[in-house]
């Protein structure tokens, strides 16, 4: 229930599945470049990143951008 609430309130959602600190500069740019302070970062593994994206897409508000940073997803801001 809490996860649904957080996704619903988020102004932007970032799914970060890059191992270790890879792609941290892109993550920082997305978070700091967000005009909305309610950016939600979901840190996960590449194997379950698609499930997290599906969850976010199901529960986010219309117009909220979901970005993915990881080895299997190079689509930022999709």
MODELLER restraints for C-alpha pairs under 7 A, 6 or more apart:
rsr = mdl.restraints
at = mdl.atoms
rsr.add(forms.Gaussian(group=physical.xy_distance, feature=features.Distance(at['CA:4:A'], at['CA:59:A']), mean=6.15, stdev=0.5))
rsr.add(forms.Gaussian(group=physical.xy_distance, feature=features.Distance(at['CA:7:A'], at['CA:56:A']), mean=6.25, stdev=0.5))
rsr.add(forms.Gaussian(group=physical.xy_distance, feature=features.Distance(at['CA:7:A'], at['CA:59:A']), mean=6.19, stdev=0.5))
rsr.add(forms.Gaussian(group=physical.xy_distance, feature=features.Distance(at['CA:7:A'], at['CA:60:A']), mean=5.38, stdev=0.5))
rsr.add(forms.Gaussian(group=physical.xy_distance, feature=features.Distance(at['CA:8:A'], at['CA:59:A']), mean=5.84, stdev=0.5))
rsr.add(forms.Gaussian(group=physical.xy_distance, feature=features.Distance(at['CA:8:A'], at['CA:60:A']), mean=4.68, stdev=0.5))
rsr.add(forms.Gaussian(group=physical.xy_distance, feature=features.Distance(at['CA:8:A'], at['CA:61:A']), mean=5.75, stdev=0.5))
rsr.add(forms.Gaussian(group=physical.xy_distance, feature=features.Distance(at['CA:10:A'], at['CA:38:A']), mean=5.09, stdev=0.5))
rsr.add(forms.Gaussian(group=physical.xy_distance, feature=features.Distance(at['CA:10:A'], at['CA:39:A']), mean=5.70, stdev=0.5))
rsr.add(forms.Gaussian(group=physical.xy_distance, feature=features.Distance(at['CA:10:A'], at['CA:40:A']), mean=5.78, stdev=0.5))
rsr.add(forms.Gaussian(group=physical.xy_distance, feature=features.Distance(at['CA:11:A'], at['CA:36:A']), mean=5.71, stdev=0.5))
rsr.add(forms.Gaussian(group=physical.xy_distance, feature=features.Distance(at['CA:11:A'], at['CA:38:A']), mean=5.00, stdev=0.5))
rsr.add(forms.Gaussian(group=physical.xy_distance, feature=features.Distance(at['CA:11:A'], at['CA:39:A']), mean=5.48, stdev=0.5))
rsr.add(forms.Gaussian(group=physical.xy_distance, feature=features.Distance(at['CA:11:A'], at['CA:64:A']), mean=5.94, stdev=0.5))
rsr.add(forms.Gaussian(group=physical.xy_distance, feature=features.Distance(at['CA:12:A'], at['CA:38:A']), mean=6.74, stdev=0.5))
rsr.add(forms.Gaussian(group=physical.xy_distance, feature=features.Distance(at['CA:12:A'], at['CA:39:A']), mean=4.66, stdev=0.5))
rsr.add(forms.Gaussian(group=physical.xy_distance, feature=features.Distance(at['CA:12:A'], at['CA:40:A']), mean=6.15, stdev=0.5))
rsr.add(forms.Gaussian(group=physical.xy_distance, feature=features.Distance(at['CA:12:A'], at['CA:64:A']), mean=5.55, stdev=0.5))
rsr.add(forms.Gaussian(group=physical.xy_distance, feature=features.Distance(at['CA:12:A'], at['CA:65:A']), mean=5.32, stdev=0.5))
rsr.add(forms.Gaussian(group=physical.xy_distance, feature=features.Distance(at['CA:12:A'], at['CA:66:A']), mean=6.22, stdev=0.5))
rsr.add(forms.Gaussian(group=physical.xy_distance, feature=features.Distance(at['CA:13:A'], at['CA:39:A']), mean=5.83, stdev=0.5))
rsr.add(forms.Gaussian(group=physical.xy_distance, feature=features.Distance(at['CA:13:A'], at['CA:40:A']), mean=4.82, stdev=0.5))
rsr.add(forms.Gaussian(group=physical.xy_distance, feature=features.Distance(at['CA:13:A'], at['CA:41:A']), mean=5.98, stdev=0.5))
rsr.add(forms.Gaussian(group=physical.xy_distance, feature=features.Distance(at['CA:13:A'], at['CA:65:A']), mean=6.32, stdev=0.5))
rsr.add(forms.Gaussian(group=physical.xy_distance, feature=features.Distance(at['CA:13:A'], at['CA:66:A']), mean=4.67, stdev=0.5))
rsr.add(forms.Gaussian(group=physical.xy_distance, feature=features.Distance(at['CA:13:A'], at['CA:67:A']), mean=6.18, stdev=0.5))
rsr.add(forms.Gaussian(group=physical.xy_distance, feature=features.Distance(at['CA:14:A'], at['CA:40:A']), mean=6.15, stdev=0.5))
rsr.add(forms.Gaussian(group=physical.xy_distance, feature=features.Distance(at['CA:14:A'], at['CA:41:A']), mean=4.74, stdev=0.5))
rsr.add(forms.Gaussian(group=physical.xy_distance, feature=features.Distance(at['CA:14:A'], at['CA:42:A']), mean=6.16, stdev=0.5))
rsr.add(forms.Gaussian(group=physical.xy_distance, feature=features.Distance(at['CA:14:A'], at['CA:66:A']), mean=5.82, stdev=0.5))
rsr.add(forms.Gaussian(group=physical.xy_distance, feature=features.Distance(at['CA:14:A'], at['CA:67:A']), mean=4.74, stdev=0.5))
rsr.add(forms.Gaussian(group=physical.xy_distance, feature=features.Distance(at['CA:14:A'], at['CA:68:A']), mean=5.70, stdev=0.5))
rsr.add(forms.Gaussian(group=physical.xy_distance, feature=features.Distance(at['CA:15:A'], at['CA:41:A']), mean=5.95, stdev=0.5))
rsr.add(forms.Gaussian(group=physical.xy_distance, feature=features.Distance(at['CA:15:A'], at['CA:42:A']), mean=4.84, stdev=0.5))
rsr.add(forms.Gaussian(group=physical.xy_distance, feature=features.Distance(at['CA:15:A'], at['CA:43:A']), mean=6.20, stdev=0.5))
rsr.add(forms.Gaussian(group=physical.xy_distance, feature=features.Distance(at['CA:15:A'], at['CA:49:A']), mean=6.93, stdev=0.5))
rsr.add(forms.Gaussian(group=physical.xy_distance, feature=features.Distance(at['CA:15:A'], at['CA:67:A']), mean=6.16, stdev=0.5))
rsr.add(forms.Gaussian(group=physical.xy_distance, feature=features.Distance(at['CA:15:A'], at['CA:68:A']), mean=4.69, stdev=0.5))
rsr.add(forms.Gaussian(group=physical.xy_distance, feature=features.Distance(at['CA:15:A'], at['CA:69:A']), mean=6.15, stdev=0.5))
rsr.add(forms.Gaussian(group=physical.xy_distance, feature=features.Distance(at['CA:16:A'], at['CA:41:A']), mean=6.90, stdev=0.5))
rsr.add(forms.Gaussian(group=physical.xy_distance, feature=features.Distance(at['CA:16:A'], at['CA:42:A']), mean=5.98, stdev=0.5))
rsr.add(forms.Gaussian(group=physical.xy_distance, feature=features.Distance(at['CA:16:A'], at['CA:43:A']), mean=4.89, stdev=0.5))
rsr.add(forms.Gaussian(group=physical.xy_distance, feature=features.Distance(at['CA:16:A'], at['CA:44:A']), mean=6.19, stdev=0.5))
rsr.add(forms.Gaussian(group=physical.xy_distance, feature=features.Distance(at['CA:16:A'], at['CA:68:A']), mean=6.02, stdev=0.5))
rsr.add(forms.Gaussian(group=physical.xy_distance, feature=features.Distance(at['CA:16:A'], at['CA:69:A']), mean=4.82, stdev=0.5))
rsr.add(forms.Gaussian(group=physical.xy_distance, feature=features.Distance(at['CA:16:A'], at['CA:70:A']), mean=5.94, stdev=0.5))
rsr.add(forms.Gaussian(group=physical.xy_distance, feature=features.Distance(at['CA:17:A'], at['CA:43:A']), mean=6.01, stdev=0.5))
rsr.add(forms.Gaussian(group=physical.xy_distance, feature=features.Distance(at['CA:17:A'], at['CA:44:A']), mean=4.94, stdev=0.5))
rsr.add(forms.Gaussian(group=physical.xy_distance, feature=features.Distance(at['CA:17:A'], at['CA:45:A']), mean=4.74, stdev=0.5))
rsr.add(forms.Gaussian(group=physical.xy_distance, feature=features.Distance(at['CA:17:A'], at['CA:46:A']), mean=5.03, stdev=0.5))
rsr.add(forms.Gaussian(group=physical.xy_distance, feature=features.Distance(at['CA:17:A'], at['CA:49:A']), mean=6.42, stdev=0.5))
rsr.add(forms.Gaussian(group=physical.xy_distance, feature=features.Distance(at['CA:17:A'], at['CA:69:A']), mean=6.07, stdev=0.5))
rsr.add(forms.Gaussian(group=physical.xy_distance, feature=features.Distance(at['CA:17:A'], at['CA:70:A']), mean=4.54, stdev=0.5))
rsr.add(forms.Gaussian(group=physical.xy_distance, feature=features.Distance(at['CA:18:A'], at['CA:69:A']), mean=6.26, stdev=0.5))
rsr.add(forms.Gaussian(group=physical.xy_distance, feature=features.Distance(at['CA:18:A'], at['CA:70:A']), mean=4.02, stdev=0.5))
rsr.add(forms.Gaussian(group=physical.xy_distance, feature=features.Distance(at['CA:18:A'], at['CA:71:A']), mean=5.87, stdev=0.5))
rsr.add(forms.Gaussian(group=physical.xy_distance, feature=features.Distance(at['CA:31:A'], at['CA:39:A']), mean=6.34, stdev=0.5))
rsr.add(forms.Gaussian(group=physical.xy_distance, feature=features.Distance(at['CA:46:A'], at['CA:70:A']), mean=6.62, stdev=0.5))
rsr.add(forms.Gaussian(group=physical.xy_distance, feature=features.Distance(at['CA:46:A'], at['CA:71:A']), mean=6.89, stdev=0.5))
rsr.add(forms.Gaussian(group=physical.xy_distance, feature=features.Distance(at['CA:46:A'], at['CA:72:A']), mean=6.63, stdev=0.5))
rsr.add(forms.Gaussian(group=physical.xy_distance, feature=features.Distance(at['CA:65:A'], at['CA:77:A']), mean=5.96, stdev=0.5))
rsr.add(forms.Gaussian(group=physical.xy_distance, feature=features.Distance(at['CA:65:A'], at['CA:78:A']), mean=6.65, stdev=0.5))
rsr.add(forms.Gaussian(group=physical.xy_distance, feature=features.Distance(at['CA:66:A'], at['CA:77:A']), mean=5.86, stdev=0.5))
rsr.add(forms.Gaussian(group=physical.xy_distance, feature=features.Distance(at['CA:66:A'], at['CA:78:A']), mean=6.02, stdev=0.5))
rsr.add(forms.Gaussian(group=physical.xy_distance, feature=features.Distance(at['CA:67:A'], at['CA:75:A']), mean=6.77, stdev=0.5))
rsr.add(forms.Gaussian(group=physical.xy_distance, feature=features.Distance(at['CA:67:A'], at['CA:76:A']), mean=4.68, stdev=0.5))
rsr.add(forms.Gaussian(group=physical.xy_distance, feature=features.Distance(at['CA:67:A'], at['CA:77:A']), mean=4.36, stdev=0.5))
rsr.add(forms.Gaussian(group=physical.xy_distance, feature=features.Distance(at['CA:67:A'], at['CA:78:A']), mean=5.74, stdev=0.5))
rsr.add(forms.Gaussian(group=physical.xy_distance, feature=features.Distance(at['CA:68:A'], at['CA:74:A']), mean=6.85, stdev=0.5))
rsr.add(forms.Gaussian(group=physical.xy_distance, feature=features.Distance(at['CA:68:A'], at['CA:75:A']), mean=6.07, stdev=0.5))
rsr.add(forms.Gaussian(group=physical.xy_distance, feature=features.Distance(at['CA:68:A'], at['CA:76:A']), mean=5.51, stdev=0.5))
rsr.add(forms.Gaussian(group=physical.xy_distance, feature=features.Distance(at['CA:69:A'], at['CA:76:A']), mean=6.72, stdev=0.5))
